[in-house]
Structure formats: structure tokens, C-alpha cells
């Protein structure tokens, strides 16, 4: 544990940084929930219409959107934390 601390010391975040990171996480979760709600509705419509290809496409799009939104969130949090 001590060796790890010497290689990459833990950085202490300020109260402002913690607040900004919490806001980024909250906004990120809201954006993901919004996207899930929309696309799951579209998936349900496609299922009702029997359009299996559309369902698969929408499911892939949902997975990509969630991954992209999570990546954006992590990038923003890294900027707030500052250089390592």
C-alpha cells in the first residue's frame, strides 16, 4: 500500500471540486435515464410492430449512447480533478 502511495499519491479534492463532480455525475445519470426512457419506448413500439431488426438496432444504439455518455462524464470529472 505504501509503495502504491509513493508511485501515485492520492490527491485531495477541494469542496468545490467535489461539488462539481457530484453535479457532473447527477447530470450524467439524468442524461442516461432520459436516453434510456426514449429508446426503450422506441424498442417497445418496434416490438409491437414486429420489427425485430429495428429492435436490435435500437438496443445497439442504446448501449453505444450509454457508453458515450459515461465516457463524457468521466472526461469532465478528470478535468475537474486536474492533472495527475
N, CA, C and O atoms as a GROMACS GRO file, in nm:
protein
  336
    1UNK      N    1   0.082  -0.118   0.000
    1UNK     CA    2   0.000   0.000   0.000
    1UNK      C    3   0.088   0.126   0.000
    1UNK      O    4   0.060   0.221  -0.072
    2UNK      N    5   0.193   0.124   0.081
    2UNK     CA    6   0.283   0.238   0.086
    2UNK      C    7   0.354   0.259  -0.047
    2UNK      O    8   0.374   0.372  -0.091
    3UNK      N    9   0.393   0.149  -0.109
    3UNK     CA   10   0.461   0.157  -0.237
    3UNK      C   11   0.369   0.218  -0.342
    3UNK      O   12   0.412   0.300  -0.422
    4UNK      N   13   0.243   0.178  -0.341
    4UNK     CA   14   0.145   0.234  -0.434
    4UNK      C   15   0.128   0.383  -0.411
    4UNK      O   16   0.119   0.461  -0.505
    5UNK      N   17   0.123   0.424  -0.285
    5UNK     CA   18   0.107   0.565  -0.249
    5UNK      C   19   0.227   0.647  -0.298
    5UNK      O   20   0.210   0.762  -0.339
    6UNK      N   21   0.345   0.588  -0.295
    6UNK     CA   22   0.464   0.659  -0.344
    6UNK      C   23   0.461   0.675  -0.495
    6UNK      O   24   0.502   0.778  -0.547
    7UNK      N   25   0.412   0.574  -0.565
    7UNK     CA   26   0.407   0.579  -0.711
    7UNK      C   27   0.299   0.674  -0.760
    7UNK      O   28   0.321   0.749  -0.855
    8UNK      N   29   0.184   0.672  -0.696
    8UNK     CA   30   0.072   0.757  -0.738
    8UNK      C   31   0.004   0.812  -0.614
    8UNK      O   32  -0.096   0.756  -0.568
    9UNK      N   33   0.056   0.920  -0.560
    9UNK     CA   34  -0.002   0.974  -0.438
    9UNK      C   35  -0.150   1.014  -0.456
    9UNK      O   36  -0.190   1.061  -0.563
   10UNK      N   37  -0.226   0.994  -0.352
   10UNK     CA   38  -0.368   1.028  -0.354
   10UNK      C   39  -0.382   1.180  -0.349
   10UNK      O   40  -0.319   1.247  -0.266
   11UNK      N   41  -0.465   1.233  -0.438
   11UNK     CA   42  -0.490   1.377  -0.439
   11UNK      C   43  -0.614   1.407  -0.358
   11UNK      O   44  -0.715   1.337  -0.368
   12UNK      N   45  -0.605   1.510  -0.279
   12UNK     CA   46  -0.721   1.554  -0.202
   12UNK      C   47  -0.799   1.654  -0.285
   12UNK      O   48  -0.742   1.749  -0.340
   13UNK      N   49  -0.930   1.633  -0.295
   13UNK     CA   50  -1.014   1.724  -0.370
   13UNK      C   51  -1.069   1.832  -0.278
   13UNK      O   52  -1.094   1.809  -0.160
   14UNK      N   53  -1.085   1.951  -0.335
   14UNK     CA   54  -1.144   2.059  -0.259
   14UNK      C   55  -1.295   2.039  -0.253
   14UNK      O   56  -1.351   1.958  -0.327
   15UNK      N   57  -1.360   2.112  -0.166
   15UNK     CA   58  -1.506   2.104  -0.156
   15UNK      C   59  -1.571   2.145  -0.287
   15UNK      O   60  -1.671   2.086  -0.328
   16UNK      N   61  -1.513   2.245  -0.353
   16UNK     CA   62  -1.568   2.291  -0.482
   16UNK      C   63  -1.555   2.180  -0.587
   16UNK      O   64  -1.649   2.156  -0.663
   17UNK      N   65  -1.440   2.113  -0.592
   17UNK     CA   66  -1.420   2.005  -0.687
   17UNK      C   67  -1.520   1.891  -0.662
   17UNK      O   68  -1.578   1.836  -0.755
   18UNK      N   69  -1.538   1.857  -0.535
   18UNK     CA   70  -1.632   1.751  -0.500
   18UNK      C   71  -1.773   1.788  -0.544
   18UNK      O   72  -1.848   1.704  -0.594
   19UNK      N   73  -1.808   1.914  -0.525
   19UNK     CA   74  -1.941   1.962  -0.564
   19UNK      C   75  -1.958   1.955  -0.717
   19UNK      O   76  -2.062   1.912  -0.766
   20UNK      N   77  -1.855   1.998  -0.790
   20UNK     CA   78  -1.860   1.994  -0.936
   20UNK      C   79  -1.871   1.850  -0.986
   20UNK      O   80  -1.948   1.822  -1.078
   21UNK      N   81  -1.796   1.760  -0.926
   21UNK     CA   82  -1.800   1.619  -0.967
   21UNK      C   83  -1.938   1.560  -0.938
   21UNK      O   84  -1.991   1.485  -1.019
   22UNK      N   85  -1.995   1.593  -0.824
   22UNK     CA   86  -2.129   1.545  -0.791
   22UNK      C   87  -2.232   1.596  -0.893
   22UNK      O   88  -2.322   1.522  -0.933
   23UNK      N   89  -2.218   1.720  -0.934
   23UNK     CA   90  -2.309   1.778  -1.034
   23UNK      C   91  -2.292   1.709  -1.169
   23UNK      O   92  -2.390   1.680  -1.238
   24UNK      N   93  -2.168   1.682  -1.207
   24UNK     CA   94  -2.142   1.612  -1.333
   24UNK      C   95  -2.205   1.473  -1.330
   24UNK      O   96  -2.268   1.431  -1.427
   25UNK      N   97  -2.188   1.401  -1.218
   25UNK     CA   98  -2.246   1.267  -1.206
   25UNK      C   99  -2.398   1.272  -1.211
   25UNK      O  100  -2.461   1.189  -1.276
   26UNK      N  101  -2.457   1.369  -1.144
   26UNK     CA  102  -2.602   1.383  -1.142
   26UNK      C  103  -2.656   1.412  -1.283
   26UNK      O  104  -2.753   1.350  -1.327
   27UNK      N  105  -2.591   1.504  -1.351
   27UNK     CA  106  -2.632   1.538  -1.487
   27UNK      C  107  -2.613   1.418  -1.580
   27UNK      O  108  -2.698   1.392  -1.665
   28UNK      N  109  -2.503   1.347  -1.564
   28UNK     CA  110  -2.477   1.229  -1.646
   28UNK      C  111  -2.582   1.122  -1.627
   28UNK      O  112  -2.631   1.064  -1.724
   29UNK      N  113  -2.619   1.096  -1.502
   29UNK     CA  114  -2.723   0.996  -1.474
   29UNK      C  115  -2.857   1.038  -1.534
   29UNK      O  116  -2.932   0.955  -1.587
   30UNK      N  117  -2.886   1.168  -1.527
   30UNK     CA  118  -3.012   1.218  -1.582
   30UNK      C  119  -3.015   1.204  -1.733
   30UNK      O  120  -3.117   1.165  -1.791
   31UNK      N  121  -2.904   1.235  -1.798
   31UNK     CA  122  -2.898   1.223  -1.945
   31UNK      C  123  -2.912   1.077  -1.988
   31UNK      O  124  -2.979   1.047  -2.087
   32UNK      N  125  -2.848   0.986  -1.913
   32UNK     CA  126  -2.859   0.844  -1.945
   32UNK      C  127  -3.003   0.796  -1.926
   32UNK      O  128  -3.057   0.724  -2.010
   33UNK      N  129  -3.065   0.837  -1.817
   33UNK     CA  130  -3.204   0.797  -1.790
   33UNK      C  131  -3.297   0.849  -1.898
   33UNK      O  132  -3.388   0.778  -1.942
   34UNK      N  133  -3.275   0.972  -1.941
   34UNK     CA  134  -3.356   1.031  -2.047
   34UNK      C  135  -3.344   0.951  -2.176
   34UNK      O  136  -3.443   0.923  -2.243
   35UNK      N  137  -3.221   0.916  -2.210
   35UNK     CA  138  -3.195   0.840  -2.334
   35UNK      C  139  -3.255   0.700  -2.325
   35UNK      O  140  -3.315   0.651  -2.421
   36UNK      N  141  -3.240   0.636  -2.208
   36UNK     CA  142  -3.297   0.502  -2.189
   36UNK      C  143  -3.449   0.506  -2.202
   36UNK      O  144  -3.509   0.420  -2.268
   37UNK      N  145  -3.511   0.604  -2.141
   37UNK     CA  146  -3.655   0.617  -2.146
   37UNK      C  147  -3.704   0.630  -2.290
   37UNK      O  148  -3.798   0.563  -2.331
   38UNK      N  149  -3.639   0.718  -2.365
   38UNK     CA  150  -3.678   0.738  -2.504
   38UNK      C  151  -3.659   0.612  -2.587
   38UNK      O  152  -3.751   0.568  -2.656
   39UNK      N  153  -3.538   0.555  -2.581
   39UNK     CA  154  -3.508   0.440  -2.667
   39UNK      C  155  -3.585   0.315  -2.626
   39UNK      O  156  -3.622   0.235  -2.713
   40UNK      N  157  -3.610   0.296  -2.498
   40UNK     CA  158  -3.690   0.180  -2.456
   40UNK      C  159  -3.833   0.194  -2.506
   40UNK      O  160  -3.897   0.094  -2.537
   41UNK      N  161  -3.883   0.317  -2.514
   41UNK     CA  162  -4.015   0.340  -2.573
   41UNK      C  163  -4.016   0.305  -2.721
   41UNK      O  164  -4.110   0.244  -2.772
   42UNK      N  165  -3.908   0.343  -2.789
   42UNK     CA  166  -3.897   0.310  -2.932
   42UNK      C  167  -3.883   0.159  -2.952
   42UNK      O  168  -3.938   0.103  -3.047
   43UNK      N  169  -3.811   0.094  -2.863
   43UNK     CA  170  -3.796  -0.052  -2.870
   43UNK      C  171  -3.932  -0.120  -2.852
   43UNK      O  172  -3.964  -0.214  -2.923
   44UNK      N  173  -4.010  -0.070  -2.757
   44UNK     CA  174  -4.143  -0.127  -2.733
   44UNK      C  175  -4.231  -0.110  -2.856
   44UNK      O  176  -4.306  -0.202  -2.892
   45UNK      N  177  -4.223   0.005  -2.921
   45UNK     CA  178  -4.301   0.029  -3.043
   45UNK      C  179  -4.259  -0.067  -3.154
   45UNK      O  180  -4.343  -0.123  -3.225
   46UNK      N  181  -4.128  -0.085  -3.168
   46UNK     CA  182  -4.077  -0.175  -3.272
   46UNK      C  183  -4.118  -0.319  -3.245
   46UNK      O  184  -4.152  -0.392  -3.338
   47UNK      N  185  -4.116  -0.359  -3.119
   47UNK     CA  186  -4.159  -0.494  -3.083
   47UNK      C  187  -4.307  -0.514  -3.116
   47UNK      O  188  -4.347  -0.618  -3.169
   48UNK      N  189  -4.387  -0.414  -3.084
   48UNK     CA  190  -4.531  -0.422  -3.110
   48UNK      C  191  -4.559  -0.431  -3.260
   48UNK      O  192  -4.655  -0.495  -3.303
   49UNK      N  193  -4.473  -0.367  -3.339
   49UNK     CA  194  -4.491  -0.370  -3.484
   49UNK      C  195  -4.424  -0.492  -3.547
   49UNK      O  196  -4.436  -0.514  -3.667
   50UNK      N  197  -4.354  -0.570  -3.466
   50UNK     CA  198  -4.290  -0.692  -3.517
   50UNK      C  199  -4.163  -0.663  -3.596
   50UNK      O  200  -4.123  -0.744  -3.679
   51UNK      N  201  -4.100  -0.552  -3.573
   51UNK     CA  202  -3.979  -0.514  -3.647
   51UNK      C  203  -3.855  -0.553  -3.567
   51UNK      O  204  -3.794  -0.470  -3.498
   52UNK      N  205  -3.819  -0.678  -3.576
   52UNK     CA  206  -3.708  -0.733  -3.498
   52UNK      C  207  -3.574  -0.667  -3.532
   52UNK      O  208  -3.493  -0.645  -3.442
   53UNK      N  209  -3.551  -0.633  -3.659
   53UNK     CA  210  -3.425  -0.569  -3.698
   53UNK      C  211  -3.412  -0.432  -3.633
   53UNK      O  212  -3.304  -0.392  -3.589
   54UNK      N  213  -3.525  -0.360  -3.627
   54UNK     CA  214  -3.524  -0.228  -3.564
   54UNK      C  215  -3.496  -0.239  -3.414
   54UNK      O  216  -3.426  -0.155  -3.357
   55UNK      N  217  -3.549  -0.342  -3.352
   55UNK     CA  218  -3.527  -0.364  -3.209
   55UNK      C  219  -3.378  -0.383  -3.182
   55UNK      O  220  -3.322  -0.322  -3.092
   56UNK      N  221  -3.314  -0.468  -3.261
   56UNK     CA  222  -3.172  -0.493  -3.243
   56UNK      C  223  -3.090  -0.366  -3.265
   56UNK      O  224  -2.996  -0.339  -3.191
   57UNK      N  225  -3.126  -0.290  -3.366
   57UNK     CA  226  -3.057  -0.165  -3.395
   57UNK      C  227  -3.073  -0.066  -3.279
   57UNK      O  228  -2.976  -0.001  -3.239
   58UNK      N  229  -3.194  -0.055  -3.227
   58UNK     CA  230  -3.219   0.037  -3.116
   58UNK      C  231  -3.146  -0.007  -2.989
   58UNK      O  232  -3.098   0.078  -2.914
   59UNK      N  233  -3.139  -0.136  -2.965
   59UNK     CA  234  -3.067  -0.186  -2.848
   59UNK      C  235  -2.917  -0.155  -2.859
   59UNK      O  236  -2.854  -0.118  -2.759
   60UNK      N  237  -2.860  -0.169  -2.979
   60UNK     CA  238  -2.720  -0.135  -3.000
   60UNK      C  239  -2.698   0.014  -2.981
   60UNK      O  240  -2.600   0.057  -2.921
   61UNK      N  241  -2.792   0.093  -3.033
   61UNK     CA  242  -2.781   0.238  -3.019
   61UNK      C  243  -2.786   0.278  -2.871
   61UNK      O  244  -2.711   0.366  -2.828
   62UNK      N  245  -2.873   0.214  -2.795
   62UNK     CA  246  -2.884   0.244  -2.652
   62UNK      C  247  -2.752   0.212  -2.581
   62UNK      O  248  -2.704   0.292  -2.501
   63UNK      N  249  -2.695   0.098  -2.610
   63UNK     CA  250  -2.568   0.060  -2.548
   63UNK      C  251  -2.457   0.159  -2.584
   63UNK      O  252  -2.378   0.197  -2.498
   64UNK      N  253  -2.451   0.201  -2.710
   64UNK     CA  254  -2.349   0.297  -2.752
   64UNK      C  255  -2.370   0.432  -2.686
   64UNK      O  256  -2.274   0.497  -2.643
   65UNK      N  257  -2.496   0.476  -2.677
   65UNK     CA  258  -2.526   0.604  -2.615
   65UNK      C  259  -2.488   0.605  -2.467
   65UNK      O  260  -2.431   0.702  -2.418
   66UNK      N  261  -2.518   0.497  -2.397
   66UNK     CA  262  -2.483   0.488  -2.255
   66UNK      C  263  -2.331   0.491  -2.239
   66UNK      O  264  -2.280   0.561  -2.152
   67UNK      N  265  -2.261   0.418  -2.322
   67UNK     CA  266  -2.114   0.416  -2.316
   67UNK      C  267  -2.058   0.555  -2.344
   67UNK      O  268  -1.968   0.601  -2.274
   68UNK      N  269  -2.112   0.622  -2.446
   68UNK     CA  270  -2.065   0.756  -2.482
   68UNK      C  271  -2.090   0.856  -2.370
   68UNK      O  272  -2.003   0.936  -2.336
   69UNK      N  273  -2.210   0.852  -2.313
   69UNK     CA  274  -2.244   0.944  -2.205
   69UNK      C  275  -2.158   0.920  -2.080
   69UNK      O  276  -2.118   1.014  -2.013
   70UNK      N  277  -2.131   0.794  -2.050
   70UNK     CA  278  -2.042   0.762  -1.937
   70UNK      C  279  -1.900   0.813  -1.963
   70UNK      O  280  -1.835   0.867  -1.874
   71UNK      N  281  -1.853   0.796  -2.087
   71UNK     CA  282  -1.719   0.844  -2.122
   71UNK      C  283  -1.711   0.996  -2.110
   71UNK      O  284  -1.612   1.050  -2.059
   72UNK      N  285  -1.815   1.066  -2.157
   72UNK     CA  286  -1.818   1.212  -2.146
   72UNK      C  287  -1.812   1.254  -2.000
   72UNK      O  288  -1.741   1.347  -1.963
   73UNK      N  289  -1.887   1.185  -1.918
   73UNK     CA  290  -1.892   1.215  -1.774
   73UNK      C  291  -1.754   1.195  -1.712
   73UNK      O  292  -1.708   1.281  -1.636
   74UNK      N  293  -1.688   1.086  -1.742
   74UNK     CA  294  -1.555   1.059  -1.687
   74UNK      C  295  -1.453   1.162  -1.734
   74UNK      O  296  -1.365   1.201  -1.657
   75UNK      N  297  -1.464   1.206  -1.859
   75UNK     CA  298  -1.373   1.307  -1.911
   75UNK      C  299  -1.392   1.439  -1.837
   75UNK      O  300  -1.294   1.504  -1.800
   76UNK      N  301  -1.515   1.478  -1.814
   76UNK     CA  302  -1.543   1.602  -1.742
   76UNK      C  303  -1.493   1.594  -1.598
   76UNK      O  304  -1.439   1.691  -1.546
   77UNK      N  305  -1.512   1.479  -1.535
   77UNK     CA  306  -1.465   1.463  -1.398
   77UNK      C  307  -1.313   1.470  -1.391
   77UNK      O  308  -1.258   1.527  -1.297
   78UNK      N  309  -1.245   1.413  -1.490
   78UNK     CA  310  -1.099   1.417  -1.493
   78UNK      C  311  -1.049   1.560  -1.506
   78UNK      O  312  -0.948   1.597  -1.445
   79UNK      N  313  -1.119   1.643  -1.585
   79UNK     CA  314  -1.080   1.783  -1.600
   79UNK      C  315  -1.095   1.857  -1.467
   79UNK      O  316  -1.012   1.941  -1.433
   80UNK      N  317  -1.201   1.826  -1.393
   80UNK     CA  318  -1.223   1.891  -1.264
   80UNK      C  319  -1.114   1.851  -1.166
   80UNK      O  320  -1.067   1.934  -1.088
   81UNK      N  321  -1.074   1.725  -1.169
   81UNK     CA  322  -0.971   1.676  -1.076
   81UNK      C  323  -0.837   1.740  -1.106
   81UNK      O  324  -0.753   1.755  -1.017
   82UNK      N  325  -0.816   1.776  -1.232
   82UNK     CA  326  -0.691   1.841  -1.269
   82UNK      C  327  -0.584   1.740  -1.307
   82UNK      O  328  -0.608   1.619  -1.306
   83UNK      N  329  -0.466   1.789  -1.341
   83UNK     CA  330  -0.358   1.698  -1.382
   83UNK      C  331  -0.315   1.608  -1.267
   83UNK      O  332  -0.318   1.645  -1.150
   84UNK      N  333  -0.275   1.489  -1.306
   84UNK     CA  334  -0.236   1.388  -1.206
   84UNK      C  335  -0.104   1.417  -1.143
   84UNK      O  336  -0.058   1.341  -1.057
   0.00000   0.00000   0.00000
